[in-house]
C-alpha cells in the first residue's frame, strides 16, 4: 500500500496559549499523571475491594486489565479524532467522561459493574494520555521532545509517589469506595485546567483524518516505519514489566509478605522515587549519549535488576528487600525508557502525531492486558509470578534496546 497523499490542512481557530515552559510541564504532568492516579491509587484497597464484593482474585484483576485494554483501544479512536478536530476538544470530552466514570465506579453495586465503569474510565483516560504525547510532537522536534517528555514524566513520578500512600490512607479511613472516588477529583481539577488554561497545539487540522482510506493508509505508514517499530517494542516491553509489578504488588506485599497498607505505600513510594531519579538521569544522559546510547545503558540496569530478582526467587528467598532492591534498578531504567520510547515513536510523524501516539499506546496496553489475564490465573501465594514476569520482560527490554533501537532508533528516522 502506498503512503497516504499529503492532505490539505486546516488552520486551527485560535493560536496556542499557555506556552510557557512551566505551563506546558504542569499540563503534561497532569495529563500523563492521570494514568498512575487511575491504576496505582486504588491498589492498597484491592484486597479489601475483592473481599467486599465476595469476588475472586481473577475478577479483581479484571478491574485493572479491563481498564487498560479499554485505555489502549480508545486511543485508536481518539488519535485520529485529535488529528481532525484538535487536541483540546478531545481532552475536554475525555476528561469529562473520566470524572463521570470515577463517580460510577465508586457507587458500583457489584464487581461486574465496577469492571464496566473501570473500562469506561480507561477509555476516557486514553484521551488524556494520547493527547499529551501528541502535544509534545506538536511543539518539539524528537530529541528535544525526549527531554520535555522526561520533565513531564518527572511530574508523573511525583504524582505516582503520592498515589499509593494516599490510597492507603483514604481506604483505611473511609473505605475502598472512597479510594475509587479520589481519581474523579483529580480528573475534575485537570479538566478545569485544560478548559481554562490550555491552548490548542495542533496548528493545522487534517480534514481527511477520519476517512477510512486515510485511516488505513496512515496506520499502515506508521506500522511500517522501522523507527516506530523499534521504539514501540521498547515501550511495550517496558510497560509490560511495569504492569507485571503493579498487578501483583498489592497481593504479594500485603498478603504474602505481610506488610500493612501503609508499609506497602512506602514501598511504592520508594519505587516512584527511583523512577523520578531515572527521569533526571535521562536528562543528564541525553546530551552525552543521545537517545540510543541512553536507552542501551538503561537496558543494562533493567536486565541486572530483573535477573537478580528472578535468581533470588528461584533460590527460595521471599523477602521485601529481595524484591525492592532489584526493582529499584528496574525503575531507574524505566525513567529513561519511557520518555525516550514514547517521544521516539511519534517522532517521524509530525502530521500524524495523534495516530502514531494512539498506536504506540494501544500496543502498550495490549501487552498489559495479556499480562493481567495471565497473572490472574497464576497467583499462587508466592513471589514467583512477579519475579519470573519481571525477569522475562527485562530480557525483552534488553533485546529491543540492543538490537532494534540500536539499529533503527535515530529520532525522526524512517
VENFEN-V990417 format. One record per backbone hydrogen bond with DSSP energy under -1.0 kcal/mol. CO is the residue of the C=O (numbers start at 1). NH is the residue of the N-H. E is the energy in kcal/mol with one decimal. If there is no record, write none. Layout:
CO_NH_E ; CO_NH_E
This chain:
10_205_-3.7 ; 20_24_-2.7 ; 21_25_-2.7 ; 22_26_-2.4 ; 23_27_-2.4 ; 24_28_-2.8 ; 25_29_-2.4 ; 26_30_-2.2 ; 27_31_-2.4 ; 28_32_-2.9 ; 29_33_-2.5 ; 32_35_-1.6 ; 33_37_-1.9 ; 34_38_-1.7 ; 35_39_-2.5 ; 36_40_-2.9 ; 36_41_-1.1 ; 40_43_-1.6 ; 43_46_-1.4 ; 45_49_-3.1 ; 46_50_-2.5 ; 47_51_-2.1 ; 48_52_-2.9 ; 49_53_-1.8 ; 50_55_-2.4 ; 56_60_-1.8 ; 57_61_-2.3 ; 58_62_-1.1 ; 61_64_-1.2 ; 61_65_-2.8 ; 62_66_-2.3 ; 64_68_-2.0 ; 65_69_-2.2 ; 66_70_-2.4 ; 67_71_-2.4 ; 68_72_-2.3 ; 69_73_-2.7 ; 70_74_-2.7 ; 73_76_-1.1 ; 74_77_-1.2 ; 74_78_-2.9 ; 75_79_-2.5 ; 77_81_-1.7 ; 78_82_-2.5 ; 79_83_-1.7 ; 80_84_-1.7 ; 81_85_-3.1 ; 82_86_-1.5 ; 83_206_-2.6 ; 87_91_-2.2 ; 88_92_-2.5 ; 89_93_-2.2 ; 90_94_-2.8 ; 91_95_-2.8 ; 92_96_-1.9 ; 93_97_-2.1 ; 94_98_-2.2 ; 95_99_-2.0 ; 96_100_-1.8 ; 97_101_-2.5 ; 98_102_-2.1 ; 99_103_-1.9 ; 100_104_-2.2 ; 101_105_-2.6 ; 102_106_-2.0 ; 103_107_-1.2 ; 105_108_-1.3 ; 110_114_-2.2 ; 111_115_-2.3 ; 112_116_-1.8 ; 113_117_-2.5 ; 114_118_-2.8 ; 115_119_-2.0 ; 116_120_-2.0 ; 117_121_-2.5 ; 118_122_-2.5 ; 119_123_-2.3 ; 120_124_-2.4 ; 121_125_-2.3 ; 122_126_-1.5 ; 125_129_-2.2 ; 126_130_-2.2 ; 127_131_-1.7 ; 128_132_-1.9 ; 129_133_-1.9 ; 130_134_-2.1 ; 131_135_-2.7 ; 132_136_-1.7 ; 133_137_-1.4 ; 134_138_-2.2 ; 135_139_-1.8 ; 136_140_-2.0 ; 141_145_-3.0 ; 142_146_-1.9 ; 143_147_-1.3 ; 144_148_-2.6 ; 145_149_-2.9 ; 146_150_-2.0 ; 147_151_-1.8 ; 148_152_-2.5 ; 149_153_-2.6 ; 150_154_-1.3 ; 151_155_-1.6 ; 152_156_-1.9 ; 153_157_-2.3 ; 154_158_-2.1 ; 155_159_-2.3 ; 156_160_-3.0 ; 157_161_-2.2 ; 158_162_-1.1 ; 159_163_-1.3 ; 162_166_-2.5 ; 163_167_-3.0 ; 164_168_-2.7 ; 165_169_-2.5 ; 166_170_-3.1 ; 167_171_-2.4 ; 168_172_-2.1 ; 169_173_-2.2 ; 170_174_-3.2 ; 171_175_-1.2 ; 175_179_-1.0 ; 176_180_-1.2 ; 177_181_-1.0 ; 178_182_-1.6 ; 181_184_-1.2 ; 182_186_-1.8 ; 183_187_-2.7 ; 184_188_-2.2 ; 185_189_-2.1 ; 186_190_-2.3 ; 187_191_-2.5 ; 188_192_-2.1 ; 189_193_-1.9 ; 190_194_-2.5 ; 191_195_-2.6 ; 192_196_-2.1 ; 193_197_-3.0 ; 201_203_-1.0 ; 203_12_-2.1 ; 205_10_-3.1 ; 206_209_-1.7 ; 208_211_-1.5 ; 211_215_-2.9 ; 212_216_-2.6 ; 213_217_-2.3 ; 214_218_-2.8 ; 215_219_-2.7 ; 216_220_-2.5 ; 217_221_-2.3 ; 218_222_-2.5 ; 219_223_-2.9 ; 220_224_-1.3 ; 222_225_-1.6 ; 225_229_-2.3 ; 226_230_-2.5 ; 227_231_-2.4 ; 228_232_-2.6 ; 229_233_-2.2 ; 230_234_-1.6 ; 231_235_-2.5 ; 232_236_-2.7 ; 233_237_-2.2 ; 234_238_-2.5 ; 235_239_-2.6 ; 236_240_-2.4 ; 237_241_-2.1 ; 238_242_-2.0 ; 239_243_-3.0 ; 240_244_-1.8 ; 241_245_-1.8 ; 242_246_-2.6 ; 243_247_-3.1 ; 245_249_-2.1 ; 248_252_-2.4 ; 249_253_-2.9 ; 250_254_-1.9 ; 251_255_-1.5 ; 251_256_-1.5 ; 252_257_-2.6 ; 253_259_-2.9 ; 260_264_-2.6 ; 261_265_-2.3 ; 262_266_-1.9 ; 263_267_-1.9 ; 264_268_-2.2 ; 265_269_-2.2 ; 266_270_-2.3 ; 267_271_-1.9 ; 268_272_-2.2 ; 269_273_-2.4 ; 270_274_-2.2 ; 271_275_-1.9 ; 272_276_-2.5 ; 273_277_-2.5 ; 274_278_-1.9 ; 275_279_-2.0 ; 276_280_-2.0 ; 277_281_-2.5 ; 278_282_-2.2 ; 279_283_-1.6 ; 280_284_-1.3 ; 281_285_-2.4 ; 282_286_-2.4 ; 285_289_-3.5 ; 286_290_-1.9 ; 290_294_-1.9 ; 291_295_-2.3 ; 292_296_-2.3 ; 293_297_-1.9 ; 294_298_-2.2 ; 295_299_-2.2 ; 296_300_-1.2 ; 297_301_-1.2 ; 298_302_-2.3 ; 299_303_-2.6 ; 300_304_-2.1 ; 301_305_-2.5 ; 302_306_-2.9 ; 303_307_-2.4 ; 304_308_-2.0 ; 305_309_-2.3 ; 306_310_-2.3 ; 307_311_-2.6 ; 308_312_-2.3 ; 309_313_-2.0 ; 310_314_-2.3 ; 311_315_-1.6 ; 312_317_-2.3 ; 313_316_-1.7 ; 320_323_-1.0 ; 320_324_-3.3 ; 321_325_-2.0 ; 323_327_-1.8 ; 324_328_-1.6 ; 326_330_-1.7 ; 327_331_-2.7 ; 328_332_-2.0 ; 329_333_-2.0 ; 330_334_-2.0 ; 331_335_-1.5 ; 333_336_-1.7 ; 333_337_-2.6 ; 334_338_-2.0 ; 336_340_-1.6 ; 337_341_-2.7 ; 338_342_-2.9 ; 339_343_-1.9 ; 340_344_-2.1 ; 341_345_-2.0 ; 346_349_-1.9 ; 349_352_-1.1 ; 352_356_-2.4 ; 353_357_-2.7 ; 354_358_-2.3 ; 355_359_-2.4 ; 356_360_-2.4 ; 357_361_-2.5 ; 358_362_-2.7 ; 359_363_-2.3 ; 360_364_-1.8 ; 361_365_-2.3 ; 362_366_-2.3 ; 363_367_-1.8 ; 364_368_-1.9 ; 365_369_-2.6 ; 366_370_-2.1 ; 367_371_-2.4 ; 368_372_-2.8 ; 369_373_-2.4 ; 370_374_-2.1 ; 371_375_-2.9 ; 372_376_-2.1 ; 375_378_-1.9 ; 383_387_-2.6 ; 384_388_-3.0 ; 385_389_-1.7 ; 386_390_-2.6 ; 387_391_-2.2 ; 388_392_-2.3 ; 389_393_-2.4 ; 390_394_-2.2 ; 391_395_-1.8 ; 392_396_-1.8 ; 393_397_-2.6 ; 394_398_-2.1 ; 395_399_-2.2 ; 396_400_-2.5 ; 397_401_-2.8 ; 398_402_-2.5 ; 400_405_-2.6 ; 403_407_-2.0 ; 404_408_-3.3 ; 405_409_-2.0 ; 410_413_-2.2 ; 414_226_-1.5
